[in-house]
Amino acid sequence: MTDAGQHRKRTSSEAELIGKKLGPYQILQRIGQGGMAEVYLAVHERLHRQVAIKVLRHELATSTNLQRFLQEARASAALVHPNIVQVYDIGKHDELNYIAQEYVAGVNLKEHLQKTPRHRLGLRETLSILLQVTAALQQSSLTGIVHRDIKPENILLTPKGEAKVADFGLARAAHFDTGELTKVNMTLGTPLYMSPEQIRGEEVDSRSDLYSLGVTLFHILSGRTPFVGDTPLSLAVQHLQTAPPSLLELRPDLPKPVVELVMRLMAKDAKDRPSSPTALLTELEELRKQLQPEVWPTTLIPLPTVQPHLQVNSSVHMATVALSRISNSRSRWLPVLGIACATFLAGTIGYYGFLRANPSPLPTQVSPPLVQRQDSVQNQYLFALYNNTELHWRAVTDYFPPSANELNRVYGAKANLQLAKWYRDHSLDDKAVTILKRLKGQQVPVFCHIMASIELASIYRQKGDEKNSDIELSEALQLSSQLDPSQKNEINRRLPENLNGLWQTT
């Protein structure tokens, strides 16, 4: 077969991934592409966890590109932080190399800017993003990793206001670098945001990321990048030689200390920037004292304009098609373990979310025009996972009553746990408590029972009711003797922050 024929065949096979399996992952939807990979939304077959799958393009699967792709996975997997997109897995299936990572339901910062007036953000929103990205860079710096490509496209935002740094594909980590991929004199990155030392091909450290962060801040505060050029070369020359425009002239409403910090981050000489992300965090604490209290973000700032690419109203048909493909492929679903209840969540307060609970279905039946009925309880659950709304989670038990059979009972328990999680995410803890208590009174997989108790313990402790919290935690610990080690590890990984240290000691 000719090279052109092979290319057409490979491109066709990539297009046909939707509805197929890639290792343990069921591909649901193509959600984007990068310079080296196609990105898909998928679900882990056993854990039922949503993931983003990055599949390396066939035509780029040269030795060097493949090594860089694998290096991205290794470097990112070493970084566990609420403001960093988490890598879960790396694999190869039918000659396709892929990385499975955390799926962030939202948009990137560039997309968000395009929807805002004058394509710029307010000071409070900008500071919230700055604090979170700096925290992520601090973690990567402590691990010995330089991102090398900080830019709006690599900062993901959720509707809650969480910011997560993605794509460490250009990272240079002493632990993982082969010496050939990111060696000195090899320029990597995006010219619009690249530091002078990176352009010159010199050795870089975390201060290079701070320069790119400064350029990003200039962009989101002013609505434009500091330098504009027709070619990468013209941009590079400006980064090396030209002073950026006055941010204060572009945004006279900004406090002077903020402007001074942004300009210092963009200093041509790395010695004139903050010495590290940790040093920048210290400076931000000092900056806080110089600003009016109302402009400083003390909590996450919800971003109502940030909506996931995959919306209920716009994607019902696509989801149905994807799920019908799954059904037609006759994949073998494993209904036994409530371990599949889990989706990975990360909040900037620093804990990984885990499945919470809902017992019996609520009395109001779901209207079919609002939520389409799927052909099986497994697909109904996946459809709810895909859309993640209250109605979709309730539809699982409304359309497939748990009393009908064992399979419905297991998936009903998992869906109800997700519904309780949804309630907690929307500050409806009382509803979550009611559901969790009902769930414990039903015949459900022991893992789900344990997760319900742990979630109740977390709610009680948050309310200051340590007595009931300890009772629930003790019950969960007693039941955990029935679990295998892998299930216990799953529970430990999903413990909320306010129960850390208590699980093993209660």
N, C-alpha and C positions, 0 to 999 in steps of 0.2 A: 504494500500500500504506500502511496506517495505521502510526503510530509503534509501536504495540504489535505489529503484524505484523512490522515490520522488526526489532524487538527479539527476537522469538521466532526469526526466521530467523538472526539473528547469533548468538544463544546456541546454536542448534542447530549452526551451522557451527563454533563453537569446540569444542563437545563432540565433533565428528567429526574433530578434528585428529589424534587418535591413529591411527597407521598412515599418515598423509599426509606430504607434503613441505611445508616452509616454507622457501623459498629453497633453499639447499644442505643443509638439515637434515631428517633423517628423524625424525618425532616418534614416540617409543616409549611414553611413559607420562606421565600427569598426576601431578605430585608435590606440588603445593601451590598456594596462591593468596595474594595480598596485596591491599592496598587498591586498587591500580590495575591489577594484572596477574594473569593465570593463569600458572603455572609448569609447564613440561614437561621431562621428560628426553628428549634427542634425541641423534642421532649425525650428525656432519658426513659427507656422502656420500663425499668424497674422502679426507679426513684420517682418517676413522673415529675421531674424537675425541668422547668423551662431552661434552655441554654441557647446561647448564640454559637453557631458552628462556623468557624472560619476554614474554608476549604481552599488549599493552595491551588492556584491555576496550573493546569498541565503544562502550558507553554513556558511557565516560570520555574518548573521543577528541575532546574539545573542543580548541580551539586552545591554551589554557593548559596543560591536562593533557598534551597531546601534547608541548608544548615542555618540560615538566618531565620527561617520560619520556625524551626525547632528551637532555636535560641530564644525566640520571642516567648515560646511556651515556658521554657525553663526559667527564664528571667522573671516572667510575670507570675509563675506559680510560687516563686519565693516571696512574693509580696502579698501579704494578707493584711488588708486595711479597708475600712469602710468606704474610703474615697478612691479605691483602686479597683478596677474591674477584675474580678477574681477568675483565674484560670483553673478549671476543674480537671481537664483530661487532655491527653494528646494521643492520636492514633492514626492508623492507616487502614483503609478499606478499599479493596478493588483498585489499587494503585492511586487512590486519593488520600493525600495527607491532610489531616485536619486538627484543629484545636477546638475544644469545647470550653466555653467560658461563660461567665455570668451574663444573663440577658438583662439588660437595663431597659425597662419600659419607659421610653421618653425620646428625646431628640438630642443632638449634639448642640454645642453652644453656637456654632455658626448658623444652624437652622433656626435656633431661637432668636438670634439677632435679626434674621431676615423678617421675622414676624413682629418686631418691636418698632415703635415710632422712631424714625430717623436712624434705625438700625443700631441703637445704642442702649445701654442699661443705666438705671439709676445707681446712685452711690451705694445704697444699702444692699441692693441685690449684688452689685459687683463685689463688695466686701465679703459677702457670704460665700461667693464662689472662690474668691481669693484665699480665704481662710482654709477652705476645704482642699483646694488644689495644693496649697503650700503644705498642708498636713500630709497629703499623699507624697509630695516630693521629699518631705522629711523622711518618710518611711523608706522610700527608694534609695535615698542618699545613705541612710544608716545601713542599708543592705549592700551598698557598694554599686548601685545601679544608677546610671545617667540615662534619662529618658531619650533625649536628643531630638524630640519632635513634638514639643508642647505647642499646641495651637488650638483654636476653637473647635476644629473637627474632632480632636482627641479628648475633649472634655464633654462628657455625657451628663445630661440633666434629667431629673425625674420631676413629675408634677409636685412632689413634696418639697422640691428645692435642693435635693441631694445633688452633689457634683462628684463625678467619678472619672478619674483619669484612665484612658484606655490606650491600647496599642503601644506596647513596649517593644515593637518589632525592630526598632533601631537602637535599643538599649545596649550599652556596653557594660557588661558585668564581668568583673575579674573571675568570678566563679565559673562562668559559662563561655566566655569569649574564646574562640579558637585561635585568635591572634591574626586571622586573615580577614575576618568579616568587617571589623570596625577599627582596623589599625589606623595609626596616625597617617595623614595624607589621603585618607579615604573620606570624602565629604558625603555625609548623609543628613537628611532632614528636609524641611520645607523652606525655600528661600525667603518667603515673606516674614518668617519668624526666627530665622537662624542667627545664632550668635556670631560675632566676628571671628572668634577663635575657631569655631566649627567650620566657617567658610574657608579659613586659611588652612584647614586640615591639621590643626594642632591638637594636642592632647586636651580633652575637655573634662570638666568635673561638674558638680551640681550647679555651679554658678552659670554655666551655659544654659541650663534649664531655667534659671532665674531670669536670664536675659529674654528668653522666649516667652516666659510668663509676663515680663514687663511689656513686651510688644503686644501680647494678647490683651493685657489690661488697657493699653493705649487704644487698641481697636474697639473694645467693648464700651469704653467710656466716651470715645470721640465719634464712633461710627465709621472709622476708616483706619487702615493700617498706616503706620508712620511713613512708610516708603512705598512708592508705586513705580513700577517699571514694566516695560514691554517684554523683557527677557530676564531669565534668572541671573544673567551676568550683571545687568544694570541694577537689579535689586541687591546683589551681593556687594557691588561697589558702594552703594549707599549705606549698607550696614557697616562697611569698613571705614568710610570716610565722611559721611554726611550726618550732621546733627539732625535729630528728629524735629518736626515742627513743635511749636509751643502748645502743649496740651491745655494750658490755662487760657490761651486765646480761643481754642476750639470749644472749651467748656469753662467759661468764666465762673460758673456756679460751683465748681469743685473747690473744696478746701485746699489751701496751699500745701499743707503737709502731705496730702494724698498725691498731688501732682508731683511734688519733690520726690516722693518714694518711687513713683512710676518711672520718672526720668532717671533716677539712680539705678533702678533695675536694668535700664537700657544703656548703661555706661559702656563705652567701647572697650575699656580695659576691665577685665574681670576683677582686678584688685579694688576697683571703685564700687563694686556691687556688694550687697550683703554677702558675708563669707560662706553662708550655707542656708538651706531652708530653715534650719533651727534658729539661726541668727535672724532670719526674716520674721519668723513667728515672734521672737522677742521684740523686734521693732514694731510689729503690728500691735502688740500689747501696749507699747508706748504711744503709738498712734491713737489708740482708743481713748487715751486720756486727753488728747488734744481735740477730739471731735465732740459734737453735740451727741448726747446719749441716744436720741431718737434715730440717728443714722447708723448706729452700730448694731449689727445683727446678733441678738442674744439667742435666737432660736432659728431653725430653718425657715426660710421664706418661701411659702408656696408659690409656684409659678403656674398660674391658670392657663397661660398660653402654651405651656409645654404639654403636649399630648402624645402618647405613643403613636408610632406609625400605624399600628394595627388597632383600629377602633371598632367598637361593636357595630355601629351603624354602617361603616364603610367596608367591613371585612367579614360580615356574616356569610356572604356567599363564598368568599375565598376559603374561609375556615371550613365550611360545609364540604366544599370540593376536596380540600386537603384531607379531611377526616374520612370522606368516602373512599379516597384512595387508600388510606390506611386500612379501612375495613376490607376493601377489595383485595389488598395484598395478603389478607388473612394472617396478619402477624399474631404470634402467640403471646398473649398478655399474661402476666403473672399476677394473679389477684390476691395472693396470700398476705403479704406483709404490709402493714400500715406504715412501714418505713417509706413507702412510696408517697406518703402524705406530704413530703417536704418540698418546699421551694425555698431557695436561698435568698434571704433579704439582708441588706446591710444598711444601718442608719448611721448618720454622722456622729451620734452619741456613742457608737462603737460596739454594737453587738449584731450577730448574725440572726436574722429572723428565723423562726421555725414555725411549723404548722401548729395552728391553734384549733379550736373545736366548735362543732355544732352537732346536736343530737338529732332528734326527730325533725321532720320537715315542718316549717311554719304553716299555719292553717291556710293561708291564702295560696291558691293554686296559681301557677305561672301561666300567663296568657301565651299561647303558641305564637302569635304574631310578634311578641317581644323576644322570645327565645325559641329557636327552632328545635324540635325534637330530633335527636339523632337515632341511628339504628341500633345502638347498643349502649349499655351503661358506661363502658370504657370510653367510647367516643363522646358521650355526653360529658363525662368528666374532663376529657381533653378539650372539648369545646369551651367548658367553663374556665379551664386553666388558660386557654388562649385569650379569653375576653376579660376574665376576672372582675365580675360585677356581682352584686348581691343576688340579682335575679338569676344569673347563670348558675351560681352555686346552688340556689334553692331548686333549680330545675332538675338537678341530678336526682334528688330524692322524690320530687314531685312526679317526674316521668317514670322513674324506676324505683318503686317503693321498696325499702329495705326488707320488708316482711315477705317479699315474693320469693327470694332465693338467696343463697350464700353470696353470690357475686354482687348482687345489689347491696347486700348488707355491708360488704367490705368497702365498696366504692362510695356508698352512702356515708359511711363513717369518715372517709377521707374528705369527701366534699363538705361535710358538716364542719370538720376541723378547719377547712379553708374559709368557710363562711364566718366562723368565729374570728379567724384572723382578720378577715375583711372588716368585721365590726370593730375590732381593736384598732385597726389602722385608721378608722374613721371616728375614734374616740367614743365608741359605744360599748364601753366595758361591761355595763350591766347586762346588755343583751348577750355578750360573749359569755359571761358567768352563767347565765341561765342555760345556754346551750351546752356549755361544758359540764354542768351538773347533770343534765339529762343524758348526755352521752355516756357518762360514767355508769349510769343505771341501765345501760343497754348492753347487749351481748356484741361486743366489738373486738377487733384484734387487740391483743395486749399492748402493742406498741402505741396504738391510738389512745388507749386508756391511760397509759403512762404520760403521753404528751398532754392529754387533757388535764391531768393532775398537776403536771409541771406548769402549765399555763395558768391554772388557777392559783398555784403558789406564787407565781410572778405577779398576778393581779393583786392578790391579798397583800403581798409584801410592798407593792407600790402604794397601797392604801394605808400602810402602817399596821396591818393586822398580821403580826408575826406568828401568832398562835395558830391560826388557820393555815397560814402559809407553811408552817412546819408540819402540820398534819398532812397536807397534800403532798409535800415533798417526801415524807416518810412512806406514804402509801406508794408513791411512784418508785421509791428506792426498793421497797419490798417486792413489787411486781417485776422489777428489772432482773431479778434472779432467773426469770423465765426466758430472758433474751440471750441471743448469742453475742459474742464480742463485737461483731460488726454493727449490730443494732445498738449496743451500748455506746459505741463510738459516735454513732449518728446522734444519739441523745445528747452526749457531752458536747458535740459540736454546735448543737442548737440551743444550749442553755442560754436564757436571757442574762443580761449583765447583772441584774440584781439578785441572781441566784448563784453566780460564780463563787466557788469555794464552799457552797452549802451542800451541793449534791452528794459529794463523797463523805461529808462529815455528819450528815443528819442520820 
